[in-house]
Amino acid sequence: MHPKKQECSHDITHIVCDMCKLVFNLNSSNDIKNVMGMTREQMELVIKKIIDALPDSIFERAYPKLLEEIKNICAREFIFFQVQEKCNDPCYQDDLKMFIHVFARDIQQRVNAEIKQTSSGEK
């Protein structure tokens, strides 16, 4: 995994935990597990899968503002996905693959639009 992807997934895990504390008033790992249906370690692995699906070029070009947006979008979308899903559901892995596919596609479109906007001198 690209080192910047590793760092990004770590940051997203922290954002998810902070959002869970704020939104759901969760304070312990057990609270988070009850709502998210997975341990923090499992959550980290899933977030790594999501971020690993994104093109390395997003992380190599280092768009700090865009990268922060991506982290926050990923955290929100992951929470929304995960609170609806159960890890032990037989369809979970297929649903996760579809979520990752759609998320990666949407982020790539967002990055492409940002590059196009930046290169045309707009903003």
C-alpha positions as CSV (number, residue, x, y, z in Angstrom):
1,M,0.0,0.0,0.0
2,H,1.3,3.5,-0.9
3,P,2.6,5.2,2.3
4,K,0.3,8.2,1.8
5,K,-2.7,5.8,1.5
6,Q,-1.6,4.1,4.7
7,E,-1.5,7.5,6.4
8,C,-4.9,8.5,4.9
9,S,-6.6,5.3,6.1
10,H,-5.2,5.9,9.6
11,D,-6.5,9.4,9.6
12,I,-9.9,8.2,8.4
13,T,-10.1,5.7,11.2
14,H,-9.6,8.5,13.7
15,I,-12.2,10.7,12.0
16,V,-14.7,7.8,12.1
17,C,-14.1,7.2,15.8
18,D,-14.4,11.0,16.5
19,M,-17.6,11.2,14.5
20,C,-19.0,8.2,16.3
21,K,-18.3,9.9,19.6
22,L,-19.9,13.1,18.4
23,V,-22.9,11.7,16.5
24,F,-23.7,8.6,18.5
25,N,-22.2,9.6,21.9
26,L,-20.0,6.5,21.8
27,N,-17.1,6.6,24.2
28,S,-15.6,3.1,24.3
29,S,-14.4,0.5,21.8
30,N,-17.3,-1.7,22.9
31,D,-19.8,1.1,22.1
32,I,-18.3,1.6,18.7
33,K,-18.4,-2.2,18.1
34,N,-22.1,-2.3,19.1
35,V,-23.1,0.4,16.6
36,M,-20.6,-0.4,13.7
37,G,-20.8,-4.2,14.1
38,M,-17.0,-4.5,14.1
39,T,-14.0,-3.9,16.2
40,R,-11.6,-1.0,15.6
41,E,-9.1,-3.4,14.0
42,Q,-11.7,-4.7,11.6
43,M,-12.8,-1.2,10.8
44,E,-9.2,-0.2,10.0
45,L,-8.9,-3.2,7.6
46,V,-12.1,-2.2,5.8
47,I,-11.0,1.4,5.5
48,K,-7.6,0.3,4.1
49,K,-9.5,-1.7,1.5
50,I,-11.5,1.4,0.5
51,I,-8.5,3.7,0.3
52,D,-6.4,1.1,-1.5
53,A,-9.0,1.1,-4.3
54,L,-8.3,4.7,-5.0
55,P,-5.7,5.5,-7.6
56,D,-2.2,6.2,-6.3
57,S,-2.1,9.3,-8.4
58,I,-4.5,11.0,-6.0
59,F,-2.0,10.6,-3.2
60,E,1.2,11.3,-5.3
61,R,0.0,14.6,-6.5
62,A,-0.6,15.8,-3.0
63,Y,-3.6,18.1,-3.1
64,P,-3.9,18.8,0.6
65,K,-7.3,20.5,0.6
66,L,-8.8,17.8,-1.7
67,L,-7.2,15.0,0.4
68,E,-8.8,16.4,3.5
69,E,-12.2,16.5,1.7
70,I,-11.7,12.9,0.6
71,K,-10.9,11.8,4.2
72,N,-14.0,13.4,5.5
73,I,-16.2,12.1,2.7
74,C,-14.9,8.6,3.2
75,A,-15.5,8.7,6.9
76,R,-19.1,9.8,6.5
77,E,-19.8,7.4,3.7
78,F,-18.2,4.5,5.6
79,I,-20.3,5.2,8.7
80,F,-23.5,5.5,6.6
81,F,-22.6,2.2,4.9
82,Q,-21.5,0.3,8.0
83,V,-24.4,1.2,10.3
84,Q,-26.7,-0.3,7.7
85,E,-24.7,-3.5,7.2
86,K,-23.9,-6.5,9.4
87,C,-20.4,-8.1,9.0
88,N,-21.8,-11.5,9.5
89,D,-24.4,-11.1,6.7
90,P,-23.6,-13.5,3.8
91,C,-23.9,-10.5,1.3
92,Y,-21.6,-8.2,3.3
93,Q,-18.5,-8.8,1.2
94,D,-20.4,-8.3,-2.0
95,D,-22.0,-5.1,-0.6
96,L,-18.6,-3.9,0.5
97,K,-17.1,-4.5,-2.9
98,M,-19.9,-2.5,-4.5
99,F,-19.5,0.3,-2.0
100,I,-15.8,0.4,-2.6
101,H,-16.3,0.4,-6.4
102,V,-18.8,3.2,-6.3
103,F,-16.8,5.3,-3.8
104,A,-13.6,4.9,-5.8
105,R,-15.5,5.9,-9.0
106,D,-17.1,9.0,-7.4
107,I,-13.8,10.1,-5.9
108,Q,-12.0,9.7,-9.2
109,Q,-14.6,11.8,-10.9
110,R,-14.3,14.5,-8.2
111,V,-10.5,14.5,-8.5
112,N,-10.8,14.7,-12.3
113,A,-13.2,17.7,-12.0
114,E,-10.8,19.4,-9.5
115,I,-7.8,18.9,-11.9
116,K,-9.8,20.2,-14.8
117,Q,-11.0,23.2,-12.8
118,T,-7.5,24.0,-11.5
119,S,-5.8,23.6,-14.9
120,S,-8.3,25.9,-16.6
121,G,-7.5,28.6,-14.1
122,E,-10.9,28.7,-12.4
123,K,-11.6,28.7,-8.6
